[in-house]
Amino acid sequence: MTSALPGHDRPRRRVSSAVLIYVIILMALQVFLVTVAAEALLADEEGLAWATAAVSVALFAAAAAFLRYLRP
Amino acid sequence: MSNEPVPVAPPIWKRDFPYKAAEEEAVTRREFARYLVLGTGMLAAGNVGLAAWTQLRTINRGEPREIVAVADVPDRGTYLFRYPGDADPAVLLHLGGDEFVAFSQKCTHLGCVVYFEAEKNRWHCPCHEGNFAAETGDVLSGPPTRPLGKIDVEVRDGAVWALGRADHDEGAE
């Protein structure tokens, strides 16, 4: 399939694949962070819960920023 | 004779069911990534919600009340009760004399019920082999990472009283 693409399209497709993989990894990290937040809730550890939320929001912002590199 | 293909009329079912499934499945990478980012945003919102819940929730630490008469619990014996609420299983351990300790019976790993192993002097969770120190509730081994929830107790007039759930950080060094 890739070989059928015009030469100038291959790098762009590679970039879009890389961005997609990054976003999937960020998604997996978010799921992990939800488990950490749930654990913090059960342990009544407010500091850990807010730190987890902050990292989670930062990951969301990073994922949203990556979208710019995908052509419409 | 022309070799051009003869146009074939679409089947009747296509007219009756005019949905283009193949095109619907053609989600672009950008759309797929957008869905993922949307999911990531929802998870982030969930995390913020959990943090707010952790901050705002109030924990019922219980009111002082009598549990059982001292004479009814033998040395190294246990007594099951409910504290602070009726849905909270707790267990009292008689260490000897007027010394008692009490803990929530829920394992801090996944909430199974722990029981006292007298011969090994520890609280044991049979679900995932978690073990806690008999006197302090600290983790000895197994998957739990937090100690058992401690309940402050004291002896008043020949009876054991529960005073309230101990603060989680109490005793932490």
gemmi code that builds the backbone of each chain (N, CA, C; Angstrom):
import gemmi

chains = {
    "A": [
        ("MET", (0.825, -1.196, 0.000), (0.000, 0.000, 0.000), (0.866, 1.256, 0.000)),
        ("THR", (1.864, 1.277, 0.866), (2.679, 2.471, 0.993), (3.445, 2.750, -0.293)),
        ("SER", (3.861, 1.669, -0.973), (4.647, 1.863, -2.169), (3.838, 2.500, -3.282)),
        ("ALA", (2.501, 2.407, -3.175), (1.649, 3.007, -4.202), (1.521, 4.509, -4.034)),
        ("LEU", (1.944, 5.011, -2.891), (1.822, 6.437, -2.656), (2.841, 7.206, -3.469)),
        ("PRO", (2.496, 8.417, -3.864), (3.500, 9.253, -4.514), (4.664, 9.493, -3.554)),
        ("GLY", (5.825, 9.718, -4.103), (7.020, 9.862, -3.281), (6.898, 10.924, -2.202)),
        ("HIS", (6.286, 12.075, -2.527), (6.235, 13.151, -1.540), (5.226, 12.876, -0.433)),
        ("ASP", (4.351, 11.852, -0.611), (3.349, 11.542, 0.408), (3.878, 10.598, 1.488)),
        ("ARG", (4.921, 9.856, 1.173), (5.392, 8.853, 2.141), (5.842, 9.462, 3.477)),
        ("PRO", (6.676, 10.522, 3.451), (7.085, 11.095, 4.743), (5.902, 11.604, 5.550)),
        ("ARG", (4.943, 12.205, 4.884), (3.782, 12.736, 5.604), (3.004, 11.590, 6.250)),
        ("ARG", (2.915, 10.476, 5.512), (2.177, 9.346, 6.060), (2.914, 8.766, 7.262)),
        ("ARG", (4.246, 8.751, 7.164), (5.034, 8.272, 8.305), (4.805, 9.159, 9.513)),
        ("VAL", (4.783, 10.464, 9.279), (4.561, 11.414, 10.382), (3.192, 11.179, 10.998)),
        ("SER", (2.186, 11.005, 10.153), (0.840, 10.819, 10.707), (0.753, 9.518, 11.492)),
        ("SER", (1.469, 8.474, 11.030), (1.483, 7.212, 11.787), (2.155, 7.418, 13.132)),
        ("ALA", (3.264, 8.153, 13.134), (3.986, 8.401, 14.384), (3.116, 9.184, 15.361)),
        ("VAL", (2.423, 10.191, 14.850), (1.546, 10.987, 15.714), (0.445, 10.113, 16.293)),
        ("LEU", (-0.099, 9.255, 15.442), (-1.162, 8.356, 15.907), (-0.650, 7.449, 17.025)),
        ("ILE", (0.557, 6.937, 16.853), (1.131, 6.066, 17.886), (1.348, 6.855, 19.181)),
        ("TYR", (1.836, 8.099, 19.044), (2.011, 8.930, 20.239), (0.682, 9.123, 20.965)),
        ("VAL", (-0.348, 9.414, 20.207), (-1.655, 9.665, 20.832), (-2.169, 8.397, 21.515)),
        ("ILE", (-1.955, 7.246, 20.883), (-2.383, 5.983, 21.500), (-1.621, 5.743, 22.800)),
        ("ILE", (-0.323, 6.043, 22.796), (0.466, 5.878, 24.019), (-0.041, 6.821, 25.113)),
        ("LEU", (-0.336, 8.060, 24.738), (-0.856, 9.022, 25.719), (-2.189, 8.545, 26.284)),
        ("MET", (-2.993, 7.942, 25.421), (-4.284, 7.396, 25.866), (-4.055, 6.286, 26.902)),
        ("ALA", (-3.089, 5.412, 26.623), (-2.789, 4.324, 27.563), (-2.319, 4.894, 28.898)),
        ("LEU", (-1.498, 5.938, 28.830), (-1.037, 6.571, 30.068), (-2.212, 7.167, 30.845)),
        ("GLN", (-3.170, 7.724, 30.111), (-4.343, 8.290, 30.780), (-5.123, 7.207, 31.538)),
        ("VAL", (-5.261, 6.057, 30.910), (-5.980, 4.959, 31.577), (-5.235, 4.556, 32.848)),
        ("PHE", (-3.903, 4.500, 32.742), (-3.104, 4.177, 33.933), (-3.320, 5.240, 35.017)),
        ("LEU", (-3.356, 6.511, 34.610), (-3.525, 7.593, 35.584), (-4.885, 7.518, 36.279)),
        ("VAL", (-5.891, 7.028, 35.560), (-7.202, 6.866, 36.206), (-7.102, 5.853, 37.352)),
        ("THR", (-6.346, 4.779, 37.128), (-6.192, 3.790, 38.205), (-5.434, 4.403, 39.386)),
        ("VAL", (-4.442, 5.254, 39.074), (-3.702, 5.922, 40.160), (-4.630, 6.856, 40.940)),
        ("ALA", (-5.475, 7.583, 40.209), (-6.411, 8.506, 40.868), (-7.410, 7.739, 41.744)),
        ("ALA", (-7.856, 6.592, 41.242), (-8.787, 5.779, 42.041), (-8.102, 5.278, 43.305)),
        ("GLU", (-6.859, 4.877, 43.171), (-6.104, 4.426, 44.334), (-5.931, 5.579, 45.328)),
        ("ALA", (-5.654, 6.780, 44.809), (-5.499, 7.952, 45.676), (-6.805, 8.254, 46.403)),
        ("LEU", (-7.921, 8.051, 45.696), (-9.228, 8.281, 46.326), (-9.435, 7.309, 47.479)),
        ("LEU", (-9.137, 6.038, 47.233), (-9.336, 5.030, 48.277), (-8.400, 5.265, 49.454)),
        ("ALA", (-7.191, 5.743, 49.156), (-6.219, 5.977, 50.222), (-6.379, 7.356, 50.847)),
        ("ASP", (-7.324, 8.155, 50.299), (-7.567, 9.500, 50.805), (-6.296, 10.348, 50.738)),
        ("GLU", (-5.586, 10.236, 49.653), (-4.361, 11.019, 49.467), (-4.630, 12.133, 48.440)),
        ("GLU", (-4.930, 13.296, 48.981), (-5.312, 14.416, 48.111), (-4.157, 14.866, 47.225)),
        ("GLY", (-2.957, 14.893, 47.793), (-1.794, 15.353, 47.028), (-1.580, 14.514, 45.780)),
        ("LEU", (-1.636, 13.207, 45.973), (-1.443, 12.295, 44.835), (-2.560, 12.466, 43.807)),
        ("ALA", (-3.781, 12.652, 44.307), (-4.926, 12.798, 43.394), (-4.772, 14.045, 42.524)),
        ("TRP", (-4.368, 15.166, 43.121), (-4.237, 16.397, 42.334), (-3.038, 16.323, 41.397)),
        ("ALA", (-1.971, 15.687, 41.854), (-0.806, 15.536, 40.976), (-1.174, 14.689, 39.760)),
        ("THR", (-1.942, 13.639, 40.003), (-2.390, 12.789, 38.902), (-3.269, 13.572, 37.929)),
        ("ALA", (-4.156, 14.384, 38.481), (-5.044, 15.183, 37.625), (-4.227, 16.166, 36.784)),
        ("ALA", (-3.210, 16.769, 37.403), (-2.390, 17.744, 36.667), (-1.650, 17.068, 35.511)),
        ("VAL", (-1.062, 15.910, 35.784), (-0.348, 15.183, 34.727), (-1.327, 14.770, 33.630)),
        ("SER", (-2.518, 14.358, 34.052), (-3.527, 13.913, 33.096), (-3.939, 15.057, 32.158)),
        ("VAL", (-4.140, 16.235, 32.717), (-4.505, 17.395, 31.887), (-3.359, 17.753, 30.950)),
        ("ALA", (-2.135, 17.646, 31.457), (-0.973, 17.940, 30.610), (-0.889, 16.949, 29.442)),
        ("LEU", (-1.172, 15.693, 29.711), (-1.153, 14.691, 28.642), (-2.243, 14.980, 27.605)),
        ("PHE", (-3.393, 15.394, 28.094), (-4.482, 15.751, 27.177), (-4.055, 16.911, 26.277)),
        ("ALA", (-3.417, 17.926, 26.886), (-2.957, 19.070, 26.100), (-1.927, 18.617, 25.063)),
        ("ALA", (-1.047, 17.703, 25.458), (-0.037, 17.208, 24.520), (-0.698, 16.452, 23.369)),
        ("ALA", (-1.679, 15.631, 23.712), (-2.379, 14.864, 22.677), (-3.102, 15.797, 21.713)),
        ("ALA", (-3.718, 16.845, 22.264), (-4.425, 17.804, 21.414), (-3.439, 18.548, 20.516)),
        ("ALA", (-2.253, 18.847, 21.069), (-1.243, 19.560, 20.279), (-0.762, 18.697, 19.116)),
        ("PHE", (-0.677, 17.397, 19.352), (-0.222, 16.499, 18.280), (-1.189, 16.501, 17.100)),
        ("LEU", (-2.439, 16.781, 17.357), (-3.436, 16.768, 16.276), (-3.072, 17.767, 15.177)),
        ("ARG", (-2.367, 18.822, 15.532), (-2.009, 19.841, 14.534), (-1.127, 19.265, 13.436)),
        ("TYR", (-0.401, 18.200, 13.783), (0.532, 17.640, 12.808), (-0.114, 16.640, 11.864)),
        ("LEU", (-1.394, 16.402, 12.077), (-2.114, 15.513, 11.159), (-2.863, 16.366, 10.158)),
        ("ARG", (-2.621, 16.134, 8.891), (-3.316, 16.944, 7.890), (-4.795, 16.573, 7.876)),
        ("PRO", (-5.643, 17.524, 7.564), (-7.077, 17.236, 7.552), (-7.453, 16.219, 6.469)),
    ],
    "B": [
        ("MET", (-18.345, -4.937, -31.956), (-18.851, -5.041, -30.583), (-17.975, -4.251, -29.624)),
        ("SER", (-18.618, -3.532, -28.804), (-17.881, -2.756, -27.811), (-17.571, -3.624, -26.601)),
        ("ASN", (-16.347, -3.372, -26.048), (-15.957, -4.124, -24.850), (-16.298, -3.386, -23.556)),
        ("GLU", (-16.969, -2.276, -23.665), (-17.303, -1.524, -22.454), (-18.279, -2.324, -21.602)),
        ("PRO", (-18.072, -2.291, -20.276), (-18.984, -3.064, -19.419), (-20.389, -2.490, -19.439)),
        ("VAL", (-21.306, -3.382, -19.454), (-22.710, -2.962, -19.456), (-23.097, -2.556, -18.039)),
        ("PRO", (-23.636, -1.349, -17.863), (-24.024, -0.943, -16.499), (-25.102, -1.861, -15.937)),
        ("VAL", (-24.877, -2.250, -14.704), (-25.822, -3.157, -14.055), (-26.634, -2.359, -13.046)),
        ("ALA", (-27.902, -2.578, -13.061), (-28.763, -1.872, -12.101), (-28.442, -2.338, -10.688)),
        ("PRO", (-28.440, -1.391, -9.756), (-28.155, -1.791, -8.369), (-29.233, -2.730, -7.849)),
        ("PRO", (-28.851, -3.646, -6.961), (-29.851, -4.588, -6.431), (-30.914, -3.853, -5.609)),
        ("ILE", (-32.034, -4.517, -5.509), (-33.175, -3.881, -4.823), (-32.859, -3.582, -3.359)),
        ("TRP", (-32.089, -4.482, -2.745), (-31.815, -4.263, -1.324), (-31.034, -2.967, -1.091)),
        ("LYS", (-30.236, -2.554, -2.088), (-29.500, -1.297, -1.943), (-30.443, -0.109, -1.979)),
        ("ARG", (-31.488, -0.249, -2.775), (-32.464, 0.834, -2.826), (-33.260, 0.898, -1.525)),
        ("ASP", (-33.582, -0.307, -0.979), (-34.357, -0.342, 0.263), (-33.508, -0.022, 1.490)),
        ("PHE", (-32.208, -0.236, 1.356), (-31.316, -0.049, 2.506), (-30.135, 0.807, 2.076)),
        ("PRO", (-30.379, 2.088, 1.881), (-29.390, 2.939, 1.201), (-28.291, 3.459, 2.123)),
        ("TYR", (-27.653, 2.576, 2.838), (-26.556, 3.017, 3.710), (-25.237, 2.571, 3.116)),
        ("LYS", (-24.274, 3.472, 3.099), (-22.989, 3.153, 2.508), (-22.018, 2.743, 3.611)),
        ("ALA", (-22.110, 1.484, 3.968), (-21.312, 0.997, 5.098), (-19.824, 1.149, 4.842)),
        ("ALA", (-19.419, 0.871, 3.593), (-17.985, 0.922, 3.297), (-17.437, 2.330, 3.508)),
        ("GLU", (-18.198, 3.332, 3.124), (-17.741, 4.701, 3.301), (-17.764, 5.115, 4.765)),
        ("GLU", (-18.748, 4.550, 5.483), (-18.819, 4.893, 6.900), (-17.603, 4.380, 7.654)),
        ("GLU", (-17.069, 3.253, 7.196), (-15.913, 2.701, 7.891), (-14.628, 3.424, 7.529)),
        ("ALA", (-14.677, 4.225, 6.495), (-13.462, 4.893, 6.052), (-13.166, 6.093, 6.940)),
        ("VAL", (-12.759, 5.824, 8.155), (-12.404, 6.887, 9.088), (-10.963, 7.279, 8.820)),
        ("THR", (-10.743, 8.541, 8.651), (-9.374, 8.971, 8.386), (-8.547, 8.901, 9.666)),
        ("ARG", (-7.231, 8.946, 9.481), (-6.362, 8.921, 10.656), (-6.640, 10.109, 11.563)),
        ("ARG", (-6.881, 11.247, 10.937), (-7.129, 12.441, 11.739), (-8.391, 12.283, 12.580)),
        ("GLU", (-9.446, 11.715, 11.947), (-10.684, 11.509, 12.707), (-10.458, 10.537, 13.855)),
        ("PHE", (-9.737, 9.453, 13.538), (-9.460, 8.456, 14.576), (-8.666, 9.090, 15.709)),
        ("ALA", (-7.636, 9.867, 15.342), (-6.833, 10.541, 16.365), (-7.681, 11.523, 17.158)),
        ("ARG", (-8.632, 12.161, 16.466), (-9.495, 13.115, 17.174), (-10.354, 12.392, 18.213)),
        ("TYR", (-10.856, 11.211, 17.831), (-11.624, 10.427, 18.811), (-10.753, 10.058, 20.010)),
        ("LEU", (-9.525, 9.671, 19.717), (-8.620, 9.300, 20.809), (-8.355, 10.491, 21.730)),
        ("VAL", (-8.110, 11.647, 21.112), (-7.853, 12.849, 21.920), (-9.088, 13.207, 22.734)),
        ("LEU", (-10.256, 13.028, 22.127), (-11.499, 13.279, 22.857), (-11.589, 12.336, 24.065)),
        ("GLY", (-11.265, 11.057, 23.838), (-11.258, 10.100, 24.951), (-10.247, 10.483, 26.013)),
        ("THR", (-9.082, 10.950, 25.554), (-8.060, 11.384, 26.501), (-8.564, 12.558, 27.342)),
        ("GLY", (-9.273, 13.475, 26.681), (-9.832, 14.610, 27.411), (-10.865, 14.184, 28.433)),
        ("MET", (-11.683, 13.189, 28.066), (-12.676, 12.695, 29.020), (-12.001, 12.029, 30.216)),
        ("LEU", (-10.940, 11.284, 29.946), (-10.221, 10.660, 31.053), (-9.573, 11.718, 31.940)),
        ("ALA", (-9.035, 12.779, 31.309), (-8.442, 13.864, 32.094), (-9.500, 14.520, 32.977)),
        ("ALA", (-10.675, 14.739, 32.386), (-11.772, 15.321, 33.177), (-12.150, 14.392, 34.325)),
        ("GLY", (-12.145, 13.097, 34.041), (-12.433, 12.123, 35.098), (-11.409, 12.181, 36.207)),
        ("ASN", (-10.151, 12.346, 35.830), (-9.097, 12.431, 36.841), (-9.260, 13.673, 37.711)),
        ("VAL", (-9.610, 14.791, 37.065), (-9.838, 16.018, 37.838), (-11.039, 15.812, 38.782)),
        ("GLY", (-12.069, 15.134, 38.265), (-13.232, 14.852, 39.101), (-12.879, 13.981, 40.294)),
        ("LEU", (-12.048, 12.974, 40.050), (-11.636, 12.099, 41.161), (-10.836, 12.880, 42.200)),
        ("ALA", (-9.978, 13.788, 41.709), (-9.183, 14.600, 42.636), (-10.094, 15.492, 43.479)),
        ("ALA", (-11.094, 16.092, 42.803), (-12.034, 16.950, 43.543), (-12.820, 16.127, 44.559)),
        ("TRP", (-13.207, 14.923, 44.156), (-13.949, 14.034, 45.065), (-13.077, 13.689, 46.274)),
        ("THR", (-11.805, 13.384, 46.001), (-10.894, 13.060, 47.096), (-10.774, 14.241, 48.058)),
        ("GLN", (-10.760, 15.452, 47.489), (-10.597, 16.652, 48.310), (-11.844, 16.929, 49.144)),
        ("LEU", (-13.008, 16.744, 48.522), (-14.237, 17.246, 49.147), (-14.974, 16.217, 49.997)),
        ("ARG", (-14.725, 14.959, 49.778), (-15.548, 13.969, 50.476), (-15.211, 13.966, 51.974)),
        ("THR", (-16.211, 13.645, 52.727), (-15.998, 13.533, 54.168), (-16.052, 12.061, 54.535)),
        ("ILE", (-15.136, 11.659, 55.379), (-15.062, 10.260, 55.778), (-15.695, 10.108, 57.149)),
        ("ASN", (-16.589, 9.159, 57.229), (-17.241, 8.886, 58.504), (-16.248, 8.169, 59.416)),
        ("ARG", (-15.779, 8.868, 60.420), (-14.806, 8.257, 61.324), (-15.479, 7.626, 62.543)),
        ("GLY", (-16.770, 7.793, 62.635), (-17.514, 7.094, 63.687), (-17.591, 7.865, 64.987)),
        ("GLU", (-18.609, 7.516, 65.759), (-18.809, 8.116, 67.071), (-18.418, 7.095, 68.132)),
        ("PRO", (-17.979, 7.569, 69.307), (-17.631, 6.614, 70.373), (-18.838, 5.761, 70.763)),
        ("ARG", (-18.607, 4.470, 70.851), (-19.682, 3.588, 71.318), (-19.092, 2.291, 71.855)),
        ("GLU", (-19.889, 1.640, 72.698), (-19.415, 0.404, 73.310), (-19.476, -0.734, 72.303)),
        ("ILE", (-18.451, -1.589, 72.352), (-18.421, -2.728, 71.423), (-18.815, -4.013, 72.133)),
        ("VAL", (-18.068, -4.347, 73.190), (-18.284, -5.636, 73.843), (-17.649, -5.581, 75.230)),
        ("ALA", (-18.090, -6.451, 76.108), (-17.483, -6.535, 77.443), (-16.120, -7.199, 77.331)),
        ("VAL", (-15.179, -6.718, 78.141), (-13.819, -7.269, 78.108), (-13.845, -8.781, 78.375)),
        ("ALA", (-14.687, -9.212, 79.304), (-14.731, -10.626, 79.698), (-15.216, -11.526, 78.570)),
        ("ASP", (-15.863, -10.954, 77.592), (-16.418, -11.776, 76.497), (-15.408, -12.070, 75.387)),
        ("VAL", (-14.240, -11.480, 75.476), (-13.232, -11.715, 74.432), (-12.004, -12.359, 75.079)),
        ("PRO", (-11.733, -13.612, 74.792), (-10.581, -14.281, 75.411), (-9.256, -13.696, 74.919)),
        ("ASP", (-8.198, -13.953, 75.676), (-6.868, -13.514, 75.245), (-6.541, -14.078, 73.873)),
        ("ARG", (-5.981, -13.220, 73.026), (-5.649, -13.573, 71.636), (-6.903, -13.971, 70.842)),
        ("GLY", (-8.034, -13.615, 71.362), (-9.278, -13.893, 70.655), (-9.749, -12.652, 69.904)),
        ("THR", (-10.645, -12.865, 68.977), (-11.160, -11.747, 68.179), (-12.668, -11.627, 68.361)),
        ("TYR", (-13.164, -10.448, 68.043), (-14.602, -10.193, 68.102), (-14.975, -9.345, 66.892)),
        ("LEU", (-15.946, -9.826, 66.149), (-16.363, -9.094, 64.937), (-17.468, -8.104, 65.285)),
        ("PHE", (-17.376, -6.936, 64.725), (-18.416, -5.934, 64.927), (-18.493, -5.036, 63.688)),
        ("ARG", (-19.393, -4.089, 63.722), (-19.559, -3.173, 62.583), (-19.221, -1.764, 63.042)),
        ("TYR", (-18.314, -1.123, 62.333), (-17.920, 0.221, 62.728), (-17.190, 0.888, 61.583)),
        ("PRO", (-17.413, 2.163, 61.302), (-18.344, 3.088, 61.977), (-19.800, 2.920, 61.557)),
        ("GLY", (-20.043, 2.308, 60.391), (-21.423, 2.108, 59.958), (-21.770, 0.630, 59.917)),
        ("ASP", (-23.020, 0.342, 59.633), (-23.457, -1.054, 59.589), (-22.869, -1.815, 58.410)),
        ("ALA", (-22.359, -1.089, 57.428), (-21.785, -1.752, 56.249), (-20.269, -1.864, 56.348)),
        ("ASP", (-19.722, -1.541, 57.511), (-18.263, -1.547, 57.662), (-17.836, -2.632, 58.642)),
        ("PRO", (-17.417, -3.781, 58.131), (-16.985, -4.847, 59.040), (-15.672, -4.475, 59.731)),
        ("ALA", (-15.620, -4.757, 61.011), (-14.415, -4.459, 61.790), (-14.146, -5.627, 62.722)),
        ("VAL", (-12.933, -5.695, 63.219), (-12.573, -6.818, 64.073), (-11.715, -6.305, 65.227)),
        ("LEU", (-12.003, -6.849, 66.391), (-11.303, -6.474, 67.618), (-10.402, -7.630, 68.032)),
        ("LEU", (-9.184, -7.327, 68.437), (-8.249, -8.358, 68.889), (-7.831, -8.064, 70.319)),
        ("HIS", (-7.969, -9.071, 71.170), (-7.563, -8.931, 72.569), (-6.099, -9.343, 72.683)),
        ("LEU", (-5.256, -8.353, 73.023), (-3.815, -8.646, 73.113), (-3.438, -9.207, 74.485)),
        ("GLY", (-4.353, -9.103, 75.432), (-4.072, -9.564, 76.802), (-4.309, -8.427, 77.778)),
        ("GLY", (-4.827, -8.780, 78.966), (-5.114, -7.735, 79.951), (-6.160, -6.769, 79.423)),
        ("ASP", (-5.835, -5.488, 79.531), (-6.758, -4.469, 79.021), (-6.309, -3.920, 77.676)),
        ("GLU", (-5.485, -4.670, 77.015), (-4.976, -4.186, 75.720), (-5.767, -4.793, 74.561)),
        ("PHE", (-6.293, -3.888, 73.760), (-7.053, -4.294, 72.576), (-6.593, -3.462, 71.377)),
        ("VAL", (-6.735, -4.046, 70.221), (-6.596, -3.273, 68.981), (-7.772, -3.638, 68.088)),
        ("ALA", (-8.153, -2.705, 67.254), (-9.268, -2.967, 66.338), (-8.939, -2.389, 64.969)),
        ("PHE", (-9.397, -3.098, 63.952), (-9.127, -2.673, 62.581), (-10.372, -2.876, 61.723)),
        ("SER", (-10.406, -2.132, 60.650), (-11.388, -2.440, 59.613), (-11.026, -3.813, 59.056)),
        ("GLN", (-12.049, -4.587, 58.760), (-11.766, -5.947, 58.294), (-11.525, -5.995, 56.791)),
        ("LYS", (-11.631, -4.832, 56.142), (-11.439, -4.816, 54.687), (-9.959, -4.730, 54.355)),
        ("CYS", (-9.500, -5.667, 53.551), (-8.122, -5.621, 53.081), (-7.943, -4.358, 52.227)),
        ("THR", (-6.826, -3.692, 52.406), (-6.595, -2.440, 51.665), (-6.165, -2.692, 50.228)),
        ("HIS", (-6.081, -3.952, 49.849), (-5.761, -4.255, 48.452), (-7.029, -4.157, 47.609)),
        ("LEU", (-7.933, -5.120, 47.793), (-9.162, -5.095, 46.994), (-10.420, -5.286, 47.835)),
        ("GLY", (-10.281, -5.115, 49.143), (-11.467, -5.092, 49.988), (-11.978, -6.428, 50.474)),
        ("CYS", (-11.202, -7.500, 50.296), (-11.619, -8.783, 50.874), (-11.546, -8.689, 52.404)),
        ("VAL", (-12.170, -9.658, 53.043), (-12.194, -9.653, 54.510), (-10.959, -10.368, 55.057)),
        ("VAL", (-10.264, -9.703, 55.977), (-9.092, -10.324, 56.598), (-9.525, -11.041, 57.872)),
        ("TYR", (-8.732, -12.032, 58.251), (-9.004, -12.717, 59.523), (-7.695, -12.923, 60.259)),
        ("PHE", (-7.823, -13.193, 61.564), (-6.637, -13.282, 62.410), (-6.076, -14.698, 62.401)),
        ("GLU", (-4.776, -14.803, 62.127), (-4.093, -16.091, 62.218), (-3.274, -16.083, 63.507)),
        ("ALA", (-3.814, -16.722, 64.545), (-3.186, -16.661, 65.868), (-1.795, -17.293, 65.866)),
        ("GLU", (-1.661, -18.414, 65.150), (-0.365, -19.119, 65.183), (0.751, -18.327, 64.516)),
        ("LYS", (0.377, -17.447, 63.607), (1.387, -16.617, 62.930), (1.311, -15.148, 63.373)),
        ("ASN", (0.397, -14.872, 64.289), (0.252, -13.536, 64.858), (0.138, -12.468, 63.753)),
        ("ARG", (-0.804, -12.652, 62.871), (-0.965, -11.688, 61.780), (-2.400, -11.724, 61.263)),
        ("TRP", (-2.747, -10.633, 60.570), (-4.010, -10.605, 59.842), (-3.722, -11.120, 58.442)),
        ("HIS", (-4.594, -11.998, 57.980), (-4.345, -12.624, 56.681), (-5.525, -12.386, 55.759)),
        ("CYS", (-5.207, -12.017, 54.532), (-6.248, -11.879, 53.509), (-6.125, -13.068, 52.562)),
        ("PRO", (-7.119, -13.927, 52.514), (-7.007, -15.144, 51.699), (-7.134, -14.895, 50.194)),
        ("CYS", (-7.631, -13.741, 49.813), (-7.861, -13.511, 48.377), (-6.547, -13.465, 47.597)),
        ("HIS", (-5.595, -12.679, 48.088), (-4.335, -12.524, 47.355), (-3.128, -12.653, 48.274)),
        ("GLU", (-3.333, -13.357, 49.388), (-2.225, -13.649, 50.314), (-1.575, -12.386, 50.864)),
        ("GLY", (-2.392, -11.431, 51.233), (-1.857, -10.245, 51.911), (-1.795, -10.500, 53.408)),
        ("ASN", (-0.755, -9.987, 54.051), (-0.590, -10.195, 55.494), (-0.291, -8.868, 56.182)),
        ("PHE", (-0.854, -8.699, 57.366), (-0.694, -7.457, 58.124), (-0.286, -7.796, 59.558)),
        ("ALA", (0.491, -6.893, 60.156), (0.921, -7.093, 61.542), (-0.280, -7.075, 62.469)),
        ("ALA", (-0.274, -7.980, 63.450), (-1.435, -8.115, 64.331), (-1.667, -6.862, 65.161)),
        ("GLU", (-0.610, -6.283, 65.712), (-0.781, -5.154, 66.636), (-0.964, -3.806, 65.935)),
        ("THR", (-0.303, -3.640, 64.781), (-0.308, -2.322, 64.133), (-1.119, -2.277, 62.847)),
        ("GLY", (-1.320, -3.420, 62.233), (-2.022, -3.446, 60.946), (-1.122, -3.105, 59.775)),
        ("ASP", (0.185, -2.924, 60.041), (1.107, -2.602, 58.943), (1.251, -3.795, 57.993)),
        ("VAL", (1.548, -3.475, 56.745), (1.685, -4.538, 55.741), (2.947, -5.362, 56.025)),
        ("LEU", (2.780, -6.672, 56.055), (3.932, -7.573, 56.217), (4.367, -8.143, 54.874)),
        ("SER", (3.404, -8.528, 54.083), (3.729, -9.120, 52.780), (2.484, -9.127, 51.916)),
        ("GLY", (2.691, -9.408, 50.651), (1.560, -9.501, 49.726), (1.322, -8.200, 48.975)),
        ("PRO", (0.285, -8.167, 48.179), (0.045, -7.008, 47.303), (-0.412, -5.727, 47.989)),
        ("PRO", (-0.996, -5.755, 49.203), (-1.446, -4.472, 49.771), (-0.267, -3.517, 49.987)),
        ("THR", (-0.528, -2.235, 49.808), (0.512, -1.226, 50.036), (0.182, -0.329, 51.223)),
        ("ARG", (-1.060, -0.394, 51.686), (-1.450, 0.452, 52.816), (-1.838, -0.412, 54.009)),
        ("PRO", (-1.623, 0.109, 55.223), (-1.996, -0.669, 56.412), (-3.502, -0.777, 56.560)),
        ("LEU", (-3.921, -1.706, 57.374), (-5.355, -1.828, 57.658), (-5.851, -0.549, 58.336)),
        ("GLY", (-7.103, -0.226, 58.079), (-7.685, 0.950, 58.723), (-7.847, 0.712, 60.212)),
        ("LYS", (-7.180, 1.536, 61.012), (-7.191, 1.300, 62.454), (-8.356, 2.012, 63.120)),
        ("ILE", (-8.892, 1.383, 64.149), (-9.965, 1.989, 64.942), (-9.429, 2.161, 66.355)),
        ("ASP", (-9.491, 3.383, 66.865), (-9.027, 3.634, 68.231), (-10.004, 2.993, 69.210)),
        ("VAL", (-9.458, 2.273, 70.174), (-10.317, 1.633, 71.186), (-9.731, 1.889, 72.578)),
        ("GLU", (-10.587, 1.810, 73.567), (-10.117, 1.880, 74.957), (-11.108, 1.129, 75.838)),
        ("VAL", (-10.620, 0.756, 77.019), (-11.469, 0.025, 77.956), (-12.061, 1.011, 78.958)),
        ("ARG", (-13.385, 0.964, 79.070), (-14.095, 1.812, 80.037), (-15.044, 0.930, 80.842)),
        ("ASP", (-14.835, 0.883, 82.125), (-15.758, 0.164, 83.023), (-16.004, -1.266, 82.567)),
        ("GLY", (-14.942, -1.945, 82.214), (-15.079, -3.351, 81.864), (-15.613, -3.617, 80.475)),
        ("ALA", (-15.682, -2.586, 79.692), (-16.162, -2.769, 78.309), (-15.190, -2.091, 77.343)),
        ("VAL", (-15.142, -2.658, 76.132), (-14.290, -2.061, 75.101), (-15.122, -1.066, 74.303)),
        ("TRP", (-14.559, 0.128, 74.145), (-15.244, 1.184, 73.394), (-14.458, 1.506, 72.130)),
        ("ALA", (-15.185, 1.700, 71.067), (-14.569, 2.228, 69.845), (-14.694, 3.745, 69.902)),
        ("LEU", (-13.589, 4.435, 69.648), (-13.585, 5.895, 69.760), (-13.664, 6.587, 68.398)),
        ("GLY", (-13.329, 5.859, 67.374), (-13.357, 6.454, 66.038), (-12.241, 5.869, 65.201)),
        ("ARG", (-12.394, 6.017, 63.919), (-11.337, 5.521, 63.027), (-10.122, 6.419, 63.154)),
        ("ALA", (-8.964, 5.802, 63.296), (-7.740, 6.579, 63.427), (-7.451, 7.290, 62.114)),
        ("ASP", (-6.806, 8.451, 62.234), (-6.411, 9.200, 61.035), (-5.475, 8.337, 60.210)),
        ("HIS", (-5.634, 8.416, 58.875), (-4.827, 7.548, 58.005), (-3.331, 7.779, 58.176)),
        ("ASP", (-2.942, 9.059, 58.363), (-1.517, 9.376, 58.448), (-0.948, 9.183, 59.853)),
        ("GLU", (-1.847, 8.905, 60.788), (-1.387, 8.762, 62.158), (-0.429, 7.584, 62.257)),
        ("GLY", (0.693, 7.824, 62.881), (1.655, 6.735, 63.058), (2.595, 6.604, 61.895)),
        ("ALA", (2.335, 7.298, 60.809), (3.234, 7.226, 59.676), (4.508, 7.983, 59.996)),
        ("GLU", (5.618, 7.407, 59.628), (6.895, 8.048, 59.964), (7.627, 8.463, 58.707)),
    ],
}
model = gemmi.Model(1)
for chain_id, residues in chains.items():
    chain = gemmi.Chain(chain_id)
    for i, (resn, *xyz) in enumerate(residues, 1):
        res = gemmi.Residue()
        res.name, res.seqid = resn, gemmi.SeqId(i, " ")
        for name, pos in zip(("N", "CA", "C"), xyz):
            atom = gemmi.Atom()
            atom.name, atom.element = name, gemmi.Element(name[0])
            atom.pos, atom.b_iso = gemmi.Position(*pos), 0.0
            res.add_atom(atom)
        chain.add_residue(res)
    model.add_chain(chain)
structure = gemmi.Structure()
structure.add_model(model)
structure.setup_entities()
